[in-house]
Amino acid sequence: MSSSDRPVYLRLRDIIAESILDGTFGDGDALPSVRAFAALHGANPLTAAKAYQGFQDEGFVSVKRGVGMFVAEGATARLRREARETFLRDEWPRVLRNMRRLNINPTDLLERADI
């Protein structure tokens, strides 16, 4: 399924997760309000609220009534673990098949990497 085929709330969830994993928002940081986040991404506020609610249900976001939503303590490490497992399970096998098909060895990749 391409990303454009995914429901909008899941794509918004991905944006939030990437922002946390990239360090835009760290544990304890305030997230944009639902309305601001929706406006920034051209989404309906109810759809953005659904994305945030999913994060809250999973314990990645905590709500302080009257103040806003915050990245929960430990959320970054948990998201990173989950993203790593998803990559290794779903994406890596396809990458490895392509590497073998194209006769690319890991050394070739490391020489081109900006690590």
C-alpha positions, 0 to 999 in steps of 0.5 A: 500500500502506498502512503497516499492509499493510507488513511489520512489520520495514519499519515498524520500519525506518521508525521508525528512519529517522524517528528519525535524520532527526528528530534523535533519533539523530545520526551516532555515537549509540547506538541502543536495543538490539534488545530495548529497541526491540522492547519499545518498539514491541510487536514480536518481538525477531527482527523488530526485529533484522531491521530493524536488520540491514537498516540494517547491511547498507546501511551506516546502522548500525555494530556495536561488538561487546559495546557495541551499534549506532550510527548510522554516520557520514554516515547522516543525510545519506544517509537525507535524500537517499534520503528526498528522492528518494523523496518527489519521485519517489513522493509529490510527483506525487500532491500536485501533482495534488491541488493542481491539482485543488483549485486550490491555488497554492504561495503559499497553502501558504507562507502557512499554513506554519510555516517 
